């Protein structure tokens, strides 16, 4: 039997046409309903105007009334739809473009939008959406000055163990002088342990990440979060892990432990990076020395490590090798205490050394394929990616904080821009009521001074 296959695309277009009609009917009814409301508020109807907007369900031209009271203009339909002035795209549409941008290059986003929505956009539209995210991130950061993030004691988590890891992610960046350089994204991770969720799957509990092109900014966010969300108890154990690079040295994490007033702190030299350094160094020496070095780490036996190092030194024949050996030996011995395996410290290794896997979501999107980022673009995109994986990206666009922020902005405009400035000054001036961790703990320990 010959059957004509359904033309699904044609059917989809009919559905779009029907949806457009229903949407326009909704707009017309809502505009009519607002007439009495606007008159009651003292507004005068001026005229009706058309506006073409791209929604997720298509590009639609709407007609709506404009009202005026004194110098104030109002367009109820635009407010209902959340449409900003002089914009052609709905906020939901911009949100979806932005989320796609965290998964693929901008030109691919253009193709996906056309395929799924039959809406034609350009690469600059994607750039505009990402810049909107940057603006929202800045606004949310500014908004934080106006809310008391400090939770009551009974609302804070009281974990037995808190894990903190820090490391940098290098991405290619193009600075204002057009030189192509690498730039380090500072990445910190907090969690309270690893829980098995499947036969071979584990999930980090209470995971929170912070990433920024500014190391100081990332660390301030980390400390602020720790203070506002955790209550340190006498038995609380702090476990930290890093590769010991600039900005992630054991001393930095000791300062964090001191700031939090943790009684027991265990720091680890990240196993992945430690093993890589050992492999790279002993590659040119007999395998027996490499095996001995790894055995010394596993057993935490300093004398065996010295034997491996002394044997390697006896095989050195050039000044260049001698200098490289001296630096490697000094670093390894000075940080030997941090190489002690978790099992020998009476701890479980699960949940320690997870940063490399957390980097992957950022590196997959932002590295390779000839990509270069401006510093602002790298900062925005990395934070967008983290928010997406946390499930908090939609809140950036549609969270209740935005309405509260608008109200603050209105007050700020009336006061000549003094509200934001006063709040920041209060925060920086050690206002007890609004103290965040940066002031209450970091300033006391000199943590900020060391980071600078």
Buried (B, 14 or more C-beta within 10 A) or exposed (E): EEEEEEEEEEEEEEEBEEBBEEBBEEBBEBBEEBBEEBEEEEBEEEEEEEBEBBBBBBBBEBEBBBBBEEEEEBBBBBEBBEBEEEBBBBBBBBBBBBBBBBBEBBEEBBEBBEEEBEBEBEEEBBBBBBBBBBEBBEBBEBBBBBEEEBBEEEEBEEBEBBBBBBBBBEBBBBEEEEEEEEBBBBBBBBBBBBEEEEEEEBEBBBBBBBBBBBBBBBBBBBBBBBBBBBBBEEEBBBBBBBBBEEBBBBEBBBBBBBBBEBEEBBBBBBBBBBEEBBEEBBEEBEEEBBEBBBEBBEEBEEEBBBBBBEBBEEEBEEEEBEEEBEEBBEEBEEBBEBBBBBEEEEBEEBBBBBBBEBBEBBBEBBBEEEBEBBBEBBBBBBBBBBBBBEEEBEBBBEBEBBEEBEEBBEEBEEEEEEBBEEBEEBBEEEEEEBBBBBBBBBBEBEBBEEBE
